[in-house]
Amino acid sequence: MTTHLTMRIPPVMLTDLERAGAPVVVRNTIDLVDESRTPRTVAYVERELPPGGIPDYLAARKTGARSFVLWADEHRTHRVATLLTRSADRGVATYQVLDAHGAVIGTLVREKAFRGKGVRTRWTMRRADGGEAVGYKGRILWWPMCWLLFPLLPFVVVAAMFQNGDVPRSPRRVKWRGDGRLLLDFRPLMDRLELRAPEVDWRLAAAQLALLRSFDGWFHVSWDSRKK
């Protein structure tokens, strides 16, 4: 069985917030399923706010910047990993993932479509051991169909709302390949990131999944863009 990660993002309730607005516990979780077939929570994900708080974070994220912590438990007793933005400019953002002691686990790079090296968003994962994997958002054959249907999108959205369904998203599947092998595979229908190679640190993969879900796409509120 392929090891995979999923991220659960429950809604924020008023009871989740302290008087100062900070969450009482961390509710966003990342679960891992391996050969045991039993899901277990391996990280609790929370954005790490700058001194200016939520307004400064939301302003910075418009450039592609992100900052979040993977905690070992919901009460934030210790860190599993931390993601920091090293640079974000003109559609290209570089993120560094650190372990609990501040050592580099790996680097993640997002190159926005038409801003980097192609017409699709490009994701690059560089591990601390020097290995690299590259993936592109969406299958190349789905994008022309998506663009052809774009004028009909408002009608599809209204229909989805009346049918209590999910609003449409652009093609989101990403396959990371390195050394001629498939190393990671994000399956959007299940919101699942499959780890296909043992050399990929699950902490780096978990950070990649949380980062990917922070760019959820059209008409969706990403987990780190909340105003509370």
Phi and psi in degrees as GROMACS dihedral restraints (atoms count N, CA, C in turn):
[ dihedral_restraints ]
;  ai    aj    ak    al  type     phi  dphi    fc
    3     4     5     6     1   -75.3    20    10
    4     5     6     7     1   131.5    20    10
    6     7     8     9     1   -69.0    20    10
    7     8     9    10     1   135.0    20    10
    9    10    11    12     1  -143.5    20    10
   10    11    12    13     1   160.0    20    10
   12    13    14    15     1  -119.4    20    10
   13    14    15    16     1   142.4    20    10
   15    16    17    18     1  -131.4    20    10
   16    17    18    19     1   153.1    20    10
   18    19    20    21     1  -117.2    20    10
   19    20    21    22     1   126.6    20    10
   21    22    23    24     1  -102.5    20    10
   22    23    24    25     1   128.8    20    10
   24    25    26    27     1  -125.5    20    10
   25    26    27    28     1    86.6    20    10
   27    28    29    30     1   -73.2    20    10
   28    29    30    31     1   157.9    20    10
   30    31    32    33     1   -67.8    20    10
   31    32    33    34     1   152.5    20    10
   33    34    35    36     1   -85.8    20    10
   34    35    36    37     1   124.1    20    10
   36    37    38    39     1  -104.0    20    10
   37    38    39    40     1   157.5    20    10
   39    40    41    42     1   -60.2    20    10
   40    41    42    43     1   -31.8    20    10
   42    43    44    45     1   -70.7    20    10
   43    44    45    46     1   -13.9    20    10
   45    46    47    48     1   -78.8    20    10
   46    47    48    49     1   -14.7    20    10
   48    49    50    51     1  -105.0    20    10
   49    50    51    52     1   139.7    20    10
   51    52    53    54     1   -79.2    20    10
   52    53    54    55     1   175.1    20    10
   54    55    56    57     1   -61.2    20    10
   55    56    57    58     1   -32.3    20    10
   57    58    59    60     1   -80.1    20    10
   58    59    60    61     1    -3.6    20    10
   60    61    62    63     1    97.4    20    10
   61    62    63    64     1    -7.2    20    10
   63    64    65    66     1   -81.5    20    10
   64    65    66    67     1   142.5    20    10
   66    67    68    69     1   -63.0    20    10
   67    68    69    70     1   140.5    20    10
   69    70    71    72     1   -65.8    20    10
   70    71    72    73     1   -45.8    20    10
   72    73    74    75     1  -133.5    20    10
   73    74    75    76     1   163.8    20    10
   75    76    77    78     1   -85.8    20    10
   76    77    78    79     1   124.7    20    10
   78    79    80    81     1  -103.3    20    10
   79    80    81    82     1   -26.7    20    10
   81    82    83    84     1   -74.1    20    10
   82    83    84    85     1   125.4    20    10
   84    85    86    87     1  -126.6    20    10
   85    86    87    88     1   155.8    20    10
   87    88    89    90     1  -118.7    20    10
   88    89    90    91     1   123.9    20    10
   90    91    92    93     1  -106.3    20    10
   91    92    93    94     1   145.2    20    10
   93    94    95    96     1  -117.5    20    10
   94    95    96    97     1   136.1    20    10
   96    97    98    99     1  -122.9    20    10
   97    98    99   100     1   124.5    20    10
   99   100   101   102     1  -123.4    20    10
  100   101   102   103     1  -150.6    20    10
  102   103   104   105     1   -60.6    20    10
  103   104   105   106     1   -25.3    20    10
  105   106   107   108     1   -69.7    20    10
  106   107   108   109     1   -18.2    20    10
  108   109   110   111     1    66.3    20    10
  109   110   111   112     1     7.2    20    10
  111   112   113   114     1  -104.1    20    10
  112   113   114   115     1   116.4    20    10
  114   115   116   117     1   -63.2    20    10
  115   116   117   118     1   138.3    20    10
  117   118   119   120     1  -137.2    20    10
  118   119   120   121     1   139.0    20    10
  120   121   122   123     1   -76.2    20    10
  121   122   123   124     1   123.4    20    10
  123   124   125   126     1  -110.9    20    10
  124   125   126   127     1   -12.0    20    10
  126   127   128   129     1  -158.9    20    10
  127   128   129   130     1   147.7    20    10
  129   130   131   132     1  -115.7    20    10
  130   131   132   133     1   120.6    20    10
  132   133   134   135     1  -102.6    20    10
  133   134   135   136     1   131.0    20    10
  135   136   137   138     1  -145.2    20    10
  136   137   138   139     1   136.1    20    10
  138   139   140   141     1   -67.2    20    10
  139   140   141   142     1   147.0    20    10
  141   142   143   144     1  -105.5    20    10
  142   143   144   145     1   115.0    20    10
  144   145   146   147     1   -84.4    20    10
  145   146   147   148     1   146.0    20    10
  147   148   149   150     1   -75.0    20    10
  148   149   150   151     1   175.5    20    10
  150   151   152   153     1   -55.5    20    10
  151   152   153   154     1   -29.6    20    10
  153   154   155   156     1   -80.0    20    10
  154   155   156   157     1     0.9    20    10
  156   157   158   159     1    75.2    20    10
  157   158   159   160     1  -156.2    20    10
  159   160   161   162     1   -60.3    20    10
  160   161   162   163     1   -42.6    20    10
  162   163   164   165     1   -57.9    20    10
  163   164   165   166     1   -42.3    20    10
  165   166   167   168     1   -68.1    20    10
  166   167   168   169     1   -38.3    20    10
  168   169   170   171     1   -62.5    20    10
  169   170   171   172     1   -46.6    20    10
  171   172   173   174     1   -66.0    20    10
  172   173   174   175     1   -34.3    20    10
  174   175   176   177     1   -66.8    20    10
  175   176   177   178     1   -41.7    20    10
  177   178   179   180     1   -69.9    20    10
  178   179   180   181     1   -35.0    20    10
  180   181   182   183     1   -67.5    20    10
  181   182   183   184     1   -19.1    20    10
  183   184   185   186     1   -63.6    20    10
  184   185   186   187     1   -24.9    20    10
  186   187   188   189     1   -86.1    20    10
  187   188   189   190     1    -6.9    20    10
  189   190   191   192     1   107.0    20    10
  190   191   192   193     1    -3.8    20    10
  192   193   194   195     1   -69.8    20    10
  193   194   195   196     1   143.8    20    10
  195   196   197   198     1  -143.2    20    10
  196   197   198   199     1   154.1    20    10
  198   199   200   201     1  -155.9    20    10
  199   200   201   202     1   118.3    20    10
  201   202   203   204     1  -151.8    20    10
  202   203   204   205     1   164.4    20    10
  204   205   206   207     1  -118.1    20    10
  205   206   207   208     1   140.9    20    10
  207   208   209   210     1  -103.4    20    10
  208   209   210   211     1   108.2    20    10
  210   211   212   213     1   -90.8    20    10
  211   212   213   214     1   156.3    20    10
  213   214   215   216     1   -77.4    20    10
  214   215   216   217     1   -24.4    20    10
  216   217   218   219     1  -151.0    20    10
  217   218   219   220     1   170.6    20    10
  219   220   221   222     1   -68.8    20    10
  220   221   222   223     1   -16.9    20    10
  222   223   224   225     1   -97.4    20    10
  223   224   225   226     1     7.7    20    10
  225   226   227   228     1    63.7    20    10
  226   227   228   229     1    42.0    20    10
  228   229   230   231     1   -71.3    20    10
  229   230   231   232     1   -39.0    20    10
  231   232   233   234     1  -157.5    20    10
  232   233   234   235     1   160.0    20    10
  234   235   236   237     1   -84.9    20    10
  235   236   237   238     1   144.8    20    10
  237   238   239   240     1   -94.4    20    10
  238   239   240   241     1   -42.7    20    10
  240   241   242   243     1  -162.1    20    10
  241   242   243   244     1   162.6    20    10
  243   244   245   246     1  -135.6    20    10
  244   245   246   247     1   135.6    20    10
  246   247   248   249     1  -108.6    20    10
  247   248   249   250     1   128.4    20    10
  249   250   251   252     1  -124.4    20    10
  250   251   252   253     1   150.4    20    10
  252   253   254   255     1   -91.5    20    10
  253   254   255   256     1   123.6    20    10
  255   256   257   258     1   -90.2    20    10
  256   257   258   259     1   -33.5    20    10
  258   259   260   261     1  -161.5    20    10
  259   260   261   262     1   148.8    20    10
  261   262   263   264     1  -153.9    20    10
  262   263   264   265     1   108.5    20    10
  264   265   266   267     1  -158.5    20    10
  265   266   267   268     1   135.3    20    10
  267   268   269   270     1    54.5    20    10
  268   269   270   271     1    40.6    20    10
  270   271   272   273     1    84.7    20    10
  271   272   273   274     1     0.9    20    10
  273   274   275   276     1  -119.4    20    10
  274   275   276   277     1   122.8    20    10
  276   277   278   279     1  -126.7    20    10
  277   278   279   280     1   139.2    20    10
  279   280   281   282     1  -119.2    20    10
  280   281   282   283     1   129.1    20    10
  282   283   284   285     1  -121.6    20    10
  283   284   285   286     1   147.3    20    10
  285   286   287   288     1  -118.1    20    10
  286   287   288   289     1   137.2    20    10
  288   289   290   291     1  -110.3    20    10
  289   290   291   292     1   124.7    20    10
  291   292   293   294     1  -113.6    20    10
  292   293   294   295     1   151.2    20    10
  294   295   296   297     1   -84.7    20    10
  295   296   297   298     1  -172.2    20    10
  297   298   299   300     1   -63.6    20    10
  298   299   300   301     1   -20.9    20    10
  300   301   302   303     1  -102.6    20    10
  301   302   303   304     1     3.6    20    10
  303   304   305   306     1    91.8    20    10
  304   305   306   307     1     1.7    20    10
  306   307   308   309     1   -77.8    20    10
  307   308   309   310     1   147.3    20    10
  309   310   311   312     1   -75.0    20    10
  310   311   312   313     1   124.6    20    10
  312   313   314   315     1   -88.7    20    10
  313   314   315   316     1   -38.6    20    10
  315   316   317   318     1   178.1    20    10
  316   317   318   319     1   177.8    20    10
  318   319   320   321     1  -126.2    20    10
  319   320   321   322     1   138.4    20    10
  321   322   323   324     1  -118.8    20    10
  322   323   324   325     1   136.5    20    10
  324   325   326   327     1  -127.4    20    10
  325   326   327   328     1   131.8    20    10
  327   328   329   330     1  -116.8    20    10
  328   329   330   331     1   122.6    20    10
  330   331   332   333     1  -114.3    20    10
  331   332   333   334     1   111.1    20    10
  333   334   335   336     1   -61.9    20    10
  334   335   336   337     1   150.2    20    10
  336   337   338   339     1   -54.9    20    10
  337   338   339   340     1   136.6    20    10
  339   340   341   342     1    69.1    20    10
  340   341   342   343     1     1.4    20    10
  342   343   344   345     1  -108.8    20    10
  343   344   345   346     1   -22.1    20    10
  345   346   347   348     1  -109.0    20    10
  346   347   348   349     1  -116.0    20    10
  348   349   350   351     1  -112.2    20    10
  349   350   351   352     1    25.1    20    10
  351   352   353   354     1   179.0    20    10
  352   353   354   355     1  -176.1    20    10
  354   355   356   357     1   -89.0    20    10
  355   356   357   358     1    -4.9    20    10
  357   358   359   360     1  -116.2    20    10
  358   359   360   361     1   153.4    20    10
  360   361   362   363     1   -62.2    20    10
  361   362   363   364     1   132.2    20    10
  363   364   365   366     1  -111.2    20    10
  364   365   366   367     1   130.0    20    10
  366   367   368   369     1  -112.7    20    10
  367   368   369   370     1   130.8    20    10
  369   370   371   372     1  -122.9    20    10
  370   371   372   373     1   131.1    20    10
  372   373   374   375     1  -116.2    20    10
  373   374   375   376     1   122.0    20    10
  375   376   377   378     1  -115.4    20    10
  376   377   378   379     1   119.6    20    10
  378   379   380   381     1   -83.4    20    10
  379   380   381   382     1   161.5    20    10
  381   382   383   384     1   -64.4    20    10
  382   383   384   385     1   -25.4    20    10
  384   385   386   387     1   -82.3    20    10
  385   386   387   388     1     2.3    20    10
  387   388   389   390     1   100.8    20    10
  388   389   390   391     1   -12.1    20    10
  390   391   392   393     1   -69.5    20    10
  391   392   393   394     1   150.7    20    10
  393   394   395   396     1  -137.9    20    10
  394   395   396   397     1   143.1    20    10
  396   397   398   399     1  -134.5    20    10
  397   398   399   400     1   142.8    20    10
  399   400   401   402     1  -127.3    20    10
  400   401   402   403     1   135.6    20    10
  402   403   404   405     1  -136.7    20    10
  403   404   405   406     1   154.8    20    10
  405   406   407   408     1  -121.2    20    10
  406   407   408   409     1   140.2    20    10
  408   409   410   411     1   -74.3    20    10
  409   410   411   412     1   123.8    20    10
  411   412   413   414     1    80.2    20    10
  412   413   414   415     1   149.4    20    10
  414   415   416   417     1   -77.3    20    10
  415   416   417   418     1   140.8    20    10
  417   418   419   420     1   -60.2    20    10
  418   419   420   421     1   -31.8    20    10
  420   421   422   423     1   -75.2    20    10
  421   422   423   424     1   -22.2    20    10
  423   424   425   426     1   -80.3    20    10
  424   425   426   427     1   -26.4    20    10
  426   427   428   429     1   -64.8    20    10
  427   428   429   430     1   -44.3    20    10
  429   430   431   432     1   -58.6    20    10
  430   431   432   433     1   -39.4    20    10
  432   433   434   435     1   -64.7    20    10
  433   434   435   436     1   -40.4    20    10
  435   436   437   438     1   -62.0    20    10
  436   437   438   439     1   -43.7    20    10
  438   439   440   441     1   -66.6    20    10
  439   440   441   442     1   -36.9    20    10
  441   442   443   444     1   -65.8    20    10
  442   443   444   445     1   -33.8    20    10
  444   445   446   447     1   -87.1    20    10
  445   446   447   448     1    -6.0    20    10
  447   448   449   450     1   -56.2    20    10
  448   449   450   451     1   -40.6    20    10
  450   451   452   453     1   -60.7    20    10
  451   452   453   454     1   -23.3    20    10
  453   454   455   456     1   -90.1    20    10
  454   455   456   457     1    -2.1    20    10
  456   457   458   459     1   -57.1    20    10
  457   458   459   460     1   -43.9    20    10
  459   460   461   462     1   -57.4    20    10
  460   461   462   463     1   -38.3    20    10
  462   463   464   465     1   -69.5    20    10
  463   464   465   466     1   -37.3    20    10
  465   466   467   468     1   -66.3    20    10
  466   467   468   469     1   -39.6    20    10
  468   469   470   471     1   -63.4    20    10
  469   470   471   472     1   -45.8    20    10
  471   472   473   474     1   -62.1    20    10
  472   473   474   475     1   -42.0    20    10
  474   475   476   477     1   -63.2    20    10
  475   476   477   478     1   -40.3    20    10
  477   478   479   480     1   -64.6    20    10
  478   479   480   481     1   -37.1    20    10
  480   481   482   483     1   -66.3    20    10
  481   482   483   484     1   -42.4    20    10
  483   484   485   486     1   -71.1    20    10
  484   485   486   487     1   -27.4    20    10
  486   487   488   489     1   -92.7    20    10
  487   488   489   490     1     6.6    20    10
  489   490   491   492     1    57.8    20    10
  490   491   492   493     1    37.3    20    10
  492   493   494   495     1  -107.2    20    10
  493   494   495   496     1  -178.6    20    10
  495   496   497   498     1   -83.4    20    10
  496   497   498   499     1   141.7    20    10
  498   499   500   501     1   -76.0    20    10
  499   500   501   502     1   155.1    20    10
  501   502   503   504     1   -70.7    20    10
  502   503   504   505     1   156.1    20    10
  504   505   506   507     1  -128.5    20    10
  505   506   507   508     1   157.5    20    10
  507   508   509   510     1   -70.5    20    10
  508   509   510   511     1   162.5    20    10
  510   511   512   513     1   -53.9    20    10
  511   512   513   514     1   131.0    20    10
  513   514   515   516     1  -125.1    20    10
  514   515   516   517     1    -6.7    20    10
  516   517   518   519     1   -65.4    20    10
  517   518   519   520     1   138.9    20    10
  519   520   521   522     1  -132.6    20    10
  520   521   522   523     1   129.9    20    10
  522   523   524   525     1  -118.0    20    10
  523   524   525   526     1   120.6    20    10
  525   526   527   528     1   -94.0    20    10
  526   527   528   529     1   126.3    20    10
  528   529   530   531     1  -121.7    20    10
  529   530   531   532     1   144.2    20    10
  531   532   533   534     1  -153.8    20    10
  532   533   534   535     1   140.1    20    10
  534   535   536   537     1    55.5    20    10
  535   536   537   538     1    34.4    20    10
  537   538   539   540     1    75.5    20    10
  538   539   540   541     1    11.5    20    10
  540   541   542   543     1  -123.4    20    10
  541   542   543   544     1   155.5    20    10
  543   544   545   546     1   -84.5    20    10
  544   545   546   547     1   117.4    20    10
  546   547   548   549     1  -101.7    20    10
  547   548   549   550     1   -37.5    20    10
  549   550   551   552     1  -140.0    20    10
  550   551   552   553     1   149.4    20    10
  552   553   554   555     1  -144.2    20    10
  553   554   555   556     1   112.7    20    10
  555   556   557   558     1   -93.6    20    10
  556   557   558   559     1   119.4    20    10
  558   559   560   561     1  -106.1    20    10
  559   560   561   562     1   104.1    20    10
  561   562   563   564     1   -66.7    20    10
  562   563   564   565     1   -30.9    20    10
  564   565   566   567     1   -61.9    20    10
  565   566   567   568     1   -30.7    20    10
  567   568   569   570     1  -106.8    20    10
  568   569   570   571     1     0.1    20    10
  570   571   572   573     1    47.9    20    10
  571   572   573   574     1    49.7    20    10
  573   574   575   576     1  -123.8    20    10
  574   575   576   577     1   133.4    20    10
  576   577   578   579     1  -107.0    20    10
  577   578   579   580     1   114.5    20    10
  579   580   581   582     1   -91.8    20    10
  580   581   582   583     1   132.6    20    10
  582   583   584   585     1   -97.3    20    10
  583   584   585   586     1   111.4    20    10
  585   586   587   588     1  -100.2    20    10
  586   587   588   589     1    -2.1    20    10
  588   589   590   591     1  -137.9    20    10
  589   590   591   592     1   133.9    20    10
  591   592   593   594     1   -67.1    20    10
  592   593   594   595     1   -21.1    20    10
  594   595   596   597     1   -76.6    20    10
  595   596   597   598     1    -9.0    20    10
  597   598   599   600     1   -83.7    20    10
  598   599   600   601     1   117.1    20    10
  600   601   602   603     1   -65.3    20    10
  601   602   603   604     1   128.0    20    10
  603   604   605   606     1   -62.6    20    10
  604   605   606   607     1   -27.2    20    10
  606   607   608   609     1   -67.4    20    10
  607   608   609   610     1   -39.6    20    10
  609   610   611   612     1   -67.2    20    10
  610   611   612   613     1   -40.6    20    10
  612   613   614   615     1   -65.0    20    10
  613   614   615   616     1   -38.8    20    10
  615   616   617   618     1   -64.9    20    10
  616   617   618   619     1   -40.9    20    10
  618   619   620   621     1   -63.8    20    10
  619   620   621   622     1   -38.7    20    10
  621   622   623   624     1   -64.0    20    10
  622   623   624   625     1   -40.6    20    10
  624   625   626   627     1   -64.2    20    10
  625   626   627   628     1   -46.1    20    10
  627   628   629   630     1   -63.4    20    10
  628   629   630   631     1   -37.5    20    10
  630   631   632   633     1   -67.5    20    10
  631   632   633   634     1   -43.2    20    10
  633   634   635   636     1   -60.5    20    10
  634   635   636   637     1   -42.2    20    10
  636   637   638   639     1   -71.7    20    10
  637   638   639   640     1   -14.7    20    10
  639   640   641   642     1   -80.2    20    10
  640   641   642   643     1    -6.0    20    10
  642   643   644   645     1  -117.9    20    10
  643   644   645   646     1    53.4    20    10
  645   646   647   648     1   -67.4    20    10
  646   647   648   649     1   -20.6    20    10
  648   649   650   651     1   109.4    20    10
  649   650   651   652     1  -163.4    20    10
  651   652   653   654     1   -57.8    20    10
  652   653   654   655     1   132.8    20    10
  654   655   656   657     1    60.3    20    10
  655   656   657   658     1    16.0    20    10
  657   658   659   660     1  -115.3    20    10
  658   659   660   661     1   138.8    20    10
  660   661   662   663     1   -87.5    20    10
  661   662   663   664     1   111.9    20    10
  663   664   665   666     1   -68.4    20    10
  664   665   666   667     1   152.9    20    10
  666   667   668   669     1   -61.1    20    10
  667   668   669   670     1   -29.1    20    10
  669   670   671   672     1   -96.8    20    10
  670   671   672   673     1     5.9    20    10
  672   673   674   675     1  -102.3    20    10
  673   674   675   676     1     8.2    20    10
  675   676   677   678     1   -67.5    20    10
  676   677   678   679     1   148.8    20    10
  678   679   680   681     1   -92.2    20    10
  679   680   681   682     1     7.7    20    10
